[in-house]
């Protein structure tokens, strides 16, 4: 795994102590961003990411409602456009070090209504699965439909036809397993064939069936793994501003770990040319409560190795002192 090892060398020292990391980060001056909304009263938000214009529809009414289970995904948060721009930039080392490519599959936890990460990253990868509670689905789909750019994400008709045929064949072969552990309410956005939304409850749903639920479990002919070389894992897992509540920490970390266990654990000496790469997990968050952050990091360090992505890699918008953090996780 030379690409991952090379990428990690850019990040600096591994984070090993949650209390020390929290003290260091929250001892710095942090600019006030209120709760972190872009504009919680607007029904639409216009913005530009990597020279592409987007109009994001959101719901201030839903945000202020008393819906059980939370409403924070109903509007756009400030960190999301910044993270989307960084992640989809051609100069991001994930792309320059070939950790992401047109063949990659990506999953997002807590996507919210905006779909920005999906909109900016999906044109560059094979497939993007966005997950959240079902209440965000309608606006998520509207934003995908409104902002989808065919000129940048449309593949050749021959390539798409081959992918669809392969997915249909694999769906038939794996149908019994899908019925047993499929996440709820999967639906593919019609205008963007490689973006899929599916509801995922971190406490009750089985994250290991995400690919099966959308017919993406294609055999990896270069693998010697069991079960006919079926790859249930992802190249990248992302989550943006989902850590703000103590009660969410344990189920969130457990879901991240369950998804990452679908791929091998990262080591520097046990990979052959035909092995799959581990899942890279990127967690972006706004600095709010040091107690919640430390609780998340303590829980995370039990199952993940952790690196804080440094200023040289993040750039100006997300660097130290902005009030935003990005950590990279690799399963132990």
C-alpha positions, 0 to 999 in steps of 0.5 A: 500500500505504497499510495496510502503510506505515501499519503500518511507521510504528508499528514504528520504524526499519528494521534494517539491520545484523545485528551491531548489532542482535544486540549491542543485543538481547543486551547487555540482561538476559535472564530465564532460561527454561531451554530454553523449554519450557512443561513438557517432562514433561507429556503435556498442557498447559492454558492460556487465550488471549484468554479461550478454554481449550485443552488441548494434547497433547504427547509428552515421550517423542518429545522425548527420543528420538534421532529423526533430523531433530530432536524439538523440535516434540514439545512446547509452547514458552513463546513460542507461547501469547504469540505466538498471543494477540498475533497473534489479538488484535482490537487487533493493528494487523494487524487494525486496519489491515486487513492481515489479514481474513476473506479472508486466507490464512496459512501457518506454518513449523515449527508443531509439535504444538500447533496454537495459532497455527492454532487462534487465527488460523484462525477469523478468516481464510479458510484456514490452512496449517500446515507441519512435519515429518511426525512432528508430524502426529498430535499436531497433528491431535489438538490441532486436533480437541480444541480446535476451536471451531465457535461461533467458526469455523463459516461460513454453509453457503452460503458454505462450499458455494461455497468448496468448489465453487470449490476443487474446480473449481480443483483439477481445473484445476491437477491436473497442476502439483500432481503435479509439485511437491506437498509431502508428506502433505497432510491436512485436519483434518476438524473444522476445514475451514479448517486444513490440515497438510502436511509441508514440508522446507525443504531439499527441498520446493517451497514454491511449491506449498503452495496447489495442494496443498490446492486453494486456488489460486483465480483472482483476478478483480481481477488482471491477472497472468499464468496467469489471475490465479491467486494462489499466495501468502499474506497472512501467513507466521508462524514461532514459535521455529524459529531455534536451530541454525546448520544451519537458518538458510539453508534456513529463510530460503530457504523464507521467501523462496520463499513471499514471492516468490509475491506482489509486492515491497513498494514505496511507489509501484507499486501499483494498486487491483487489485494483490495485497499483498505477503506479511508475514512475522512471525518470533517467537523466544526469545533464546538464542544471539547467534551463531545470531541474528546468523547468521539476521539476516545471511542474512535481510537479504540478501533481506528488509527487516527491522523489529523489532516494538516494545514499543508494538505487542507489549504486555507479554508480548513486550516488550523484556526478556522474552527474546522477539523478533518481527521483521517481514520484507518481501521486497526 
